[in-house]
């Protein structure tokens, strides 16, 4: 009778496909971690610890995913009604990415904090929402372990899982909007350095859009089709997207710095341009010609945008 009520593709199939995609993205995480330690051996201990923590949590998440798939597909092969059970490994697959997401959100919050010249009004709401999202995930995991079935979980505490996904989406939107506004306001008209800022904005949108889209898709599937497990398959992938977004942000610093180095020739030319002056016949004062004044203002703009770029491509000490 159970075989007639269980939609195999949208339950077992959704978990399997989600697990396969999550494993592929976990491979990308490992690659990004290796690249990071090769490119940035002189980074601070705090930043290296963050990368290792993200890798550890991502690995634990992947292990939980495959333990869950083993329980559903191998240990209980031929028993479709078993899909309603929530195993401890599946419950923990919600908890590990929650801690990972919390680290990523705080990384970007710190980035915004430094870029906005320590603006607490902009940063504190992000941190508070990130904490609430973590608490929601912890409560969700607790109820999953205690209730033991999706039927009871959906009936009793469905709103908690929805709240966690909504909070995560909100934090992503705030972070993206804040970074875009701060970077956009840093433009000075210098073509090369404005191109660097464009690259930073592009990376911000690309990474944030993926995580935000994944979270929204999972939330919609949970809200609109709670009788299947498509939402859980998507949730497997979300944590991997957050891990990759942080590591890509860190690893793109080298290419951004190369782009900045192309600007050195232009700056040297500006500095080496001979100074010209003329003596006023009336007062005997020496006055710099307008070309030198223009060059000085250009140099000041370069220095200003360099500070902005440096703050945006690396974690600075507070």
C-alpha positions, 0 to 999 in steps of 0.5 A, spaced: 500 500 500 505 504 501 508 503 494 502 507 491 502 513 496 510 514 495 512 518 489 519 515 488 522 520 483 520 526 488 522 523 494 528 518 493 530 520 487 530 528 489 535 526 495 539 522 490 540 527 485 541 532 491 546 528 494 550 527 487 550 535 486 552 536 493 558 531 492 560 534 486 560 541 489 564 538 495 569 536 490 570 544 488 570 546 495 576 541 496 579 544 490 578 551 492 582 550 499 588 547 495 588 553 491 587 557 497 593 554 501 598 555 494 596 562 493 596 565 499 601 562 504 602 568 508 595 570 510 593 571 517 592 565 521 585 567 523 583 567 515 587 560 514 583 557 520 576 560 517 578 556 511 579 550 514 573 550 518 569 551 512 572 545 509 571 541 515 564 543 516 563 541 508 566 535 509 562 533 515 555 535 511 557 530 505 558 525 510 551 526 513 548 526 506 551 519 504 549 516 510 542 518 509 542 516 502 545 509 505 539 509 510 534 510 505 536 506 499 540 501 501 539 499 509 531 499 507 531 497 500 524 495 497 521 499 503 518 506 500 514 507 506 521 508 510 522 515 506 517 518 512 523 517 517 528 522 519 534 519 520 540 522 525 544 523 519 539 527 515 537 531 521 545 533 522 545 535 514 541 541 516 546 543 522 552 542 519 551 547 513 547 552 518 554 553 522 558 553 515 553 559 513 554 562 519 561 563 518 560 565 511 555 571 513 560 573 518 565 573 513 561 578 509 559 582 514 566 583 516 568 585 509 562 590 509 564 593 516 571 594 514 569 597 507 564 602 510 569 604 515 566 601 521 559 602 520 555 598 526 548 600 523 550 597 517 553 591 520 550 589 526 543 587 523 546 582 518 550 579 524 543 579 528 540 576 522 545 571 521 545 568 529 537 568 528 538 563 522 543 559 526 538 558 532 533 556 527 537 551 524 539 548 531 532 548 533 530 545 526 535 539 527 533 538 535 525 537 532 527 533 527 531 528 532 525 528 537 519 527 532 523 522 527 518 523 521 517 528 516 509 527 517 510 529 525 515 535 523 511 538 518 505 538 522 508 541 528 513 545 527 513 547 519 514 554 520 521 553 523 524 550 517 521 556 513 523 561 518 531 559 517 530 559 509 527 566 509 532 569 514 538 566 510 535 569 504 534 576 507 541 576 509 544 574 502 540 580 499 542 585 505 549 583 504 549 583 496 545 590 496 550 593 501 557 591 497 554 593 491 552 600 494 559 601 497 563 599 491 559 603 487 560 609 491 568 608 490 568 609 483 573 615 481 573 615 474 580 612 473 578 607 468 583 601 470 581 601 477 574 602 476 574 596 472 577 592 478 571 595 482 567 592 476 570 585 477 568 586 485 561 587 483 561 582 478 563 577 483 559 579 489 553 578 484 555 571 482 556 568 488 550 571 492 545 570 486 547 562 487 546 562 494 540 566 494 537 562 488 538 556 492 535 558 498 529 561 495 528 554 491 528 550 497 523 554 501 518 555 495 518 547 494 518 546 502 512 551 502 508 549 496 510 541 495 511 539 502 509 532 501 515 530 497 523 531 498 525 536 493 526 541 498 531 536 502 535 535 495 536 542 494 538 543 501 543 538 500 546 543 495 545 550 499 551 549 504 556 547 498 554 554 494 556 558 501 562 554 502 564 555 494 562 563 495 567 564 500 573 560 497 572 563 490 572 570 494 578 569 497 581 566 491 580 571 486 584 576 490 590 574 486 587 576 479 584 582 482 591 584 484 594 583 477 589 587 474 591 593 479 598 592 478 597 593 470 595 600 473 602 602 476 605 604 469 600 609 468 601 612 475 609 612 474 607 616 468 603 621 472 609 621 477 614 622 472 611 628 468 616 634 469 613 639 473 612 646 470 612 652 473 612 660 471 613 666 475 608 671 476 611 678 473 607 682 478 608 678 485 614 674 483 610 668 486 611 661 483 605 658 481 604 650 478 601 649 472 594 646 471 597 639 469 601 638 475 595 640 479 591 635 475 596 630 476 596 631 483 588 630 484 589 624 479 594 621 484 589 622 490 584 619 487 588 613 485 590 612 492 583 613 495 580 607 490 586 603 492 584 603 499 577 601 497 580 595 493 584 593 498 579 593 504 574 589 499 579 583 497 581 581 503 580 580 511 583 586 515 584 586 522 579 590 526 
